[in-house]
Amino acid sequence: KSPVKNAADAAKKGKSLFASNCAKCHGPLGKGDGPDAQHAADLTDEFRTELNPEGVLFYKIWNGHASDMPAFKSKLTRDDAWALVEYLKVLRTPAR
């Protein structure tokens, strides 16, 4: 479970972190269509939402995933990784 107390503030920080660390592969809206994408996941896909609750998102950001996503534990703080998780939760919320 996310330890973040203020999700809105964390998501705002996460958006900036996403732009500088993730968008080159996952694309600006998390659709997996960034300029460096080869097999980047569409982070807005409802199927992935069920498979990747917040703890799994943190784990993948922190430790990387398979051979195509690097680990960020040497680049980000734990708080930064949780801020990214909060932003990913915003990205994958369907537009109303």
C-alpha positions, 0 to 999 in steps of 0.5 A: 500500500502506498505510504503517500499522505497527500496523493494530489501533491505526490501525483504532481511531483510524479508527473514531472518525474514521469516526463523526465524518466519514463515518457521517452519509452512510455510516451507522454500519456503513458500509452507505450508510444514514446520515441524510445519505445520498443516494447513499452507497456501501455500504462493506461490499459485497464487489463494492466491496472488489475495486474499492477496494483500500487505495490507492483508498480512500485516494485517495477519502478524500483527494480525494473521489469524483465529485460526491457525496463531499467531499475530506478533505485539508483536514480530515484528516492523511494519517495520519488518512486511512490510519487510516480506510482501516484501519477500512474494511478492518475494516468490510468483513471478513465476520463469522464 
